[in-house]
Structures are given as C-alpha cells and as structure tokens.
Amino acid sequence: MPRRLALFIAALIASVALATCAVVSGLHNGHLDIEQAELQARIAPRFPTHHCKLLIACLDLSNPVVVLTEGDDRIGLTADAKVTLGTRERIGRVGLSARPRYVPAEGQLFLEDLQVTTLELSGLPAEYAEVVKLYAPQLAKDALQRHAVYTLDTSTAKGMLARLTVQDVKVVGGKLRVSFAETPSR
C-alpha cells in the first residue's frame, strides 16, 4: 500500500510539473488581445459624468466610444460633451486619450495620463475651450482612472503566471494587445 501511495504522489507531482511547463511554454512570446467591444462594455457604465466648477461652469460627458488606433500605446475615447456656462449650453464632442497602466499585484489594467485630443463644441469662445480642456481630463479621470478597465483571469495557473509576466500593452490590429515577457527556459 505505501508503494502505491508513493507512486501515486510521484505521478501527481510529475503531472503538475508537466502542466506548469505547458503553461509556461504557452506564455513564451505569447499575448492576450482585448477587443474594442470588451473595453467599451467595461467603460460605458461609468458614464454619464457631471462636474461643476463654482456651480456656474459644468461639464457633462456621456455616450463614450472606445477608439483603438493601430500601433498607438494610448487608448482613445470620444464622448458627447455638454458645457454649461451660467445659463448657456454648448453641445459637441470631446476626444480623450489615456495610457494603459498595468498593476501586476492585481493583474489589472488602468487608464492614466488622460489628455484632451479633440474638442468640438459649437459656439464656444476660445477662452472657455481652454477651461474645458483643463477640466475634461479631471472629469474623465474620476470615471476611468479609479477603476480597472480590464482584469486578467487569475483563477487558472496560466492566468496567475501571465499576471506576473506582462511586458507591454499597445494597440495591434484594432485590439488592445497585452504582451507577455519571454519566460526563462530551464
């Protein structure tokens, strides 16, 4: 009986070792592609957002659309914008871009370094446009930077190893590609 138990444990250890090797070799130069629609589904529920400065100047952002531009290391986002200055409203679109930031401990992607890339508001004087450019990233920051836009599935051995080997995140082929570092061979 002890001999069977010893053989069983040895076989179990060998199986785990082989499975780990298979997972590690699968990560070798591997990547994960995240579709635009998946990012869209994760970001859209955080909108609309509303932000006022001194109760006389307000900016509302709604209906965000994720834009992934080939080879870019930033994620684009366009949204409907409404600027209220006193009793006057201006309606249009705002374009933002953000750099994905990976946090290995949680296996999560966040957006940071938000910038206004385009601002199209009809009839908005130039001095007010500068105020909107200044505050739009802060408003979007509240909706985007504080919550992960993607979390790696760490419920599997592959996911646990992948979480620790993320090397690069950029747009490739209209998708957000998370590239994994080459794992050392033994």
Helices and strands as residue ranges (DSSP letters): H 2-27, E 31-34, H 36-43, G 44-46, E 49-53, E 57-67, E 75-85, E 88-103, E 108-121, H 126-144, E 150-151, H 157-164, E 166-172, E 175-180
